[in-house]
C-alpha cells in the first residue's frame, strides 16, 4: 500500500495538527494489525512473548497518509481514532476490486496476503 486518504466530519476542530496526527496514527496502527498480527493462545497461554514475535509496521514501510476534514457546523464529538475501524473493510474492498477475491478473515496473512 502506497497511500491512504482519510476524510471525516467530526465537527469544528480546535487543534488541526493534533487531529491529523490522530488519524495518521490510527491508519498506521490499523495497517500494523491487519496484515499479520495476532495473539496465539495455546493451552491457556499466550505464545507471543515479546514484540519480536509481534512485529509492527516499520516507518520505512508506512504509506503516505492524507487527512481531510469537512469544516461543518456538526456538533463537536471528540476525535478518538475514527480512521481505524473503517480501514480493514476499505482494504478488503480494494483487494476485492483488484482481484475479485473477497477476504473475510483477519489477519490477512490467514488469507494468503502479505505486506
FITOR-472230 format. One record per residue (C-alpha): residue in three letters; y, x negated, z. Coordinates in pm, 1 decimal. Each point is the difference from the previous one (the first is absolute). Example, Ala and Ser with C-alpha at 12.3 -4.5 7.8 and 13.67 -1.06 7.14 Angstrom:
<atom aa="ALA" c2="-450.0" c1="-1230.0" c3="780.0"/>
<atom aa="SER" c2="344.0" c1="-137.0" c3="-66.0"/>
END
This chain:
<atom aa="UNK" c2="0.0" c1="0.0" c3="0.0"/>
<atom aa="UNK" c2="333.9" c1="-142.0" c3="-101.8"/>
<atom aa="UNK" c2="251.3" c1="261.6" c3="105.0"/>
<atom aa="UNK" c2="27.5" c1="301.9" c3="229.9"/>
<atom aa="UNK" c2="287.6" c1="247.8" c3="-8.2"/>
<atom aa="UNK" c2="75.6" c1="214.5" c3="303.6"/>
<atom aa="UNK" c2="231.9" c1="301.9" c3="-14.3"/>
<atom aa="UNK" c2="80.4" c1="223.3" c3="291.9"/>
<atom aa="UNK" c2="233.9" c1="257.7" c3="146.4"/>
<atom aa="UNK" c2="25.1" c1="-56.7" c3="373.7"/>
<atom aa="UNK" c2="351.5" c1="131.5" c3="45.2"/>
<atom aa="UNK" c2="305.5" c1="-212.1" c3="76.9"/>
<atom aa="UNK" c2="-88.4" c1="-366.4" c3="56.7"/>
<atom aa="UNK" c2="193.9" c1="-192.9" c3="261.4"/>
<atom aa="UNK" c2="-152.1" c1="-345.5" c3="-59.9"/>
<atom aa="UNK" c2="-94.3" c1="-37.8" c3="-368.7"/>
<atom aa="UNK" c2="-134.6" c1="-353.9" c3="39.1"/>
<atom aa="UNK" c2="-225.5" c1="106.2" c3="285.1"/>
<atom aa="UNK" c2="-119.0" c1="306.9" c3="-192.0"/>
<atom aa="UNK" c2="-84.9" c1="-208.3" c3="-306.7"/>
<atom aa="UNK" c2="-182.5" c1="-257.0" c3="214.0"/>
<atom aa="UNK" c2="-199.3" c1="274.7" c3="171.1"/>
<atom aa="UNK" c2="-119.9" c1="132.1" c3="-336.9"/>
<atom aa="UNK" c2="-75.1" c1="-348.3" c3="-135.8"/>
<atom aa="UNK" c2="-205.7" c1="-79.6" c3="310.3"/>
<atom aa="UNK" c2="-189.8" c1="327.6" c3="-29.1"/>
<atom aa="UNK" c2="-93.9" c1="-81.8" c3="-360.2"/>
<atom aa="UNK" c2="-118.7" c1="-349.5" c3="92.5"/>
<atom aa="UNK" c2="-198.4" c1="140.1" c3="294.0"/>
<atom aa="UNK" c2="-162.3" c1="259.7" c3="-224.9"/>
<atom aa="UNK" c2="-81.1" c1="-252.8" c3="-270.4"/>
<atom aa="UNK" c2="-156.2" c1="-225.2" c3="264.8"/>
<atom aa="UNK" c2="-219.9" c1="276.2" c3="133.3"/>
<atom aa="UNK" c2="-97.5" c1="193.8" c3="-310.0"/>
<atom aa="UNK" c2="-197.6" c1="-258.5" c3="-202.7"/>
<atom aa="UNK" c2="-242.7" c1="-141.5" c3="250.0"/>
<atom aa="UNK" c2="89.2" c1="18.3" c3="366.1"/>
<atom aa="UNK" c2="-241.3" c1="183.5" c3="217.7"/>
<atom aa="UNK" c2="-131.4" c1="-18.4" c3="351.1"/>
<atom aa="UNK" c2="-377.7" c1="-32.7" c3="3.9"/>
<atom aa="UNK" c2="-182.4" c1="123.9" c3="308.3"/>
<atom aa="UNK" c2="-360.6" c1="-101.8" c3="61.5"/>
<atom aa="UNK" c2="-192.6" c1="87.5" c3="314.0"/>
<atom aa="UNK" c2="321.1" c1="131.6" c3="154.7"/>
<atom aa="UNK" c2="194.0" c1="-325.7" c3="-53.6"/>
<atom aa="UNK" c2="269.5" c1="-96.9" c3="-246.3"/>
<atom aa="UNK" c2="-127.7" c1="-279.3" c3="-227.5"/>
<atom aa="UNK" c2="340.8" c1="-133.7" c3="-110.7"/>
<atom aa="UNK" c2="112.1" c1="-221.8" c3="285.9"/>
<atom aa="UNK" c2="318.7" c1="-153.2" c3="-138.3"/>
<atom aa="UNK" c2="248.5" c1="21.7" c3="-286.7"/>
<atom aa="UNK" c2="-194.7" c1="-247.3" c3="-214.1"/>
<atom aa="UNK" c2="-251.8" c1="283.7" c3="-37.0"/>
<atom aa="UNK" c2="275.6" c1="258.3" c3="-48.8"/>
<atom aa="UNK" c2="221.1" c1="-154.5" c3="-270.3"/>
<atom aa="UNK" c2="348.3" c1="138.9" c3="-55.7"/>
<atom aa="UNK" c2="199.7" c1="-6.6" c3="-323.1"/>
<atom aa="UNK" c2="159.4" c1="-342.1" c3="-54.2"/>
<atom aa="UNK" c2="368.8" c1="-19.4" c3="-86.6"/>
<atom aa="UNK" c2="-81.9" c1="-163.6" c3="-332.9"/>
<atom aa="UNK" c2="-218.8" c1="299.3" c3="-92.5"/>
<atom aa="UNK" c2="255.1" c1="262.1" c3="104.4"/>
<atom aa="UNK" c2="147.4" c1="208.8" c3="-281.7"/>
<atom aa="UNK" c2="366.3" c1="66.9" c3="-56.3"/>
<atom aa="UNK" c2="96.9" c1="311.6" c3="200.1"/>
<atom aa="UNK" c2="294.0" c1="209.5" c3="-120.5"/>
<atom aa="UNK" c2="131.8" c1="255.5" c3="248.5"/>
<atom aa="UNK" c2="229.1" c1="290.2" c3="-93.0"/>
<atom aa="UNK" c2="135.9" c1="269.1" c3="228.3"/>
<atom aa="UNK" c2="153.8" c1="329.9" c3="-99.5"/>
<atom aa="UNK" c2="327.7" c1="40.1" c3="184.0"/>
<atom aa="UNK" c2="-13.5" c1="362.9" c3="105.1"/>
<atom aa="UNK" c2="111.6" c1="238.3" c3="271.0"/>
<atom aa="UNK" c2="-360.8" c1="44.0" c3="111.1"/>
<atom aa="UNK" c2="-3.5" c1="-21.8" c3="381.4"/>
<atom aa="UNK" c2="-79.9" c1="-343.8" c3="137.9"/>
<atom aa="UNK" c2="-366.2" c1="-35.1" c3="82.4"/>
<atom aa="UNK" c2="-42.1" c1="-364.4" c3="89.0"/>
<atom aa="UNK" c2="-173.6" c1="-234.5" c3="-236.5"/>
<atom aa="UNK" c2="-324.9" c1="-126.7" c3="147.7"/>
<atom aa="UNK" c2="-223.5" c1="-119.7" c3="-282.8"/>
<atom aa="UNK" c2="10.2" c1="278.6" c3="-259.8"/>
<atom aa="UNK" c2="-109.5" c1="-237.7" c3="-277.6"/>
<atom aa="UNK" c2="-340.9" c1="-68.9" c3="157.2"/>
<atom aa="UNK" c2="-187.7" c1="334.9" c3="-23.4"/>
<atom aa="UNK" c2="55.7" c1="65.5" c3="-373.7"/>
<atom aa="UNK" c2="-76.5" c1="-358.5" c3="-106.8"/>
<atom aa="UNK" c2="-381.6" c1="19.5" c3="-18.1"/>
<atom aa="UNK" c2="-4.2" c1="333.3" c3="-188.5"/>
<atom aa="UNK" c2="260.2" c1="-134.4" c3="-245.0"/>
<atom aa="UNK" c2="-202.5" c1="-316.1" c3="-64.5"/>
<atom aa="UNK" c2="-322.2" c1="198.4" c3="-37.4"/>
<atom aa="UNK" c2="174.1" c1="230.9" c3="-250.2"/>
<atom aa="UNK" c2="122.9" c1="-305.6" c3="-191.2"/>
<atom aa="UNK" c2="-357.3" c1="-134.1" c3="-8.9"/>
<atom aa="UNK" c2="-115.2" c1="334.0" c3="-139.7"/>
<atom aa="UNK" c2="278.8" c1="5.9" c3="-260.1"/>
<atom aa="UNK" c2="-86.8" c1="-353.9" c3="-112.0"/>
<atom aa="UNK" c2="-379.7" c1="18.9" c3="11.1"/>
<atom aa="UNK" c2="-111.1" c1="362.8" c3="21.6"/>
<atom aa="UNK" c2="-188.0" c1="-87.1" c3="321.3"/>
<atom aa="UNK" c2="86.0" c1="204.1" c3="310.6"/>
<atom aa="UNK" c2="-8.1" c1="-226.2" c3="308.0"/>
<atom aa="UNK" c2="-72.1" c1="216.6" c3="304.2"/>
<atom aa="UNK" c2="-92.8" c1="-255.6" c3="267.3"/>
<atom aa="UNK" c2="211.6" c1="-246.7" c3="193.1"/>
<atom aa="UNK" c2="7.6" c1="-291.0" c3="23.6"/>
<atom aa="UNK" c2="-2.5" c1="-35.2" c3="-377.3"/>
<atom aa="UNK" c2="-239.6" c1="-296.7" c3="23.1"/>
<atom aa="UNK" c2="-272.9" c1="257.6" c3="67.8"/>
<atom aa="UNK" c2="79.2" c1="141.7" c3="-346.1"/>
<atom aa="UNK" c2="-28.1" c1="-343.7" c3="-163.3"/>
<atom aa="UNK" c2="373.2" c1="-80.1" c3="-19.6"/>
<atom aa="UNK" c2="161.2" c1="-319.5" c3="124.4"/>
<atom aa="UNK" c2="352.7" c1="-132.3" c3="25.9"/>
END
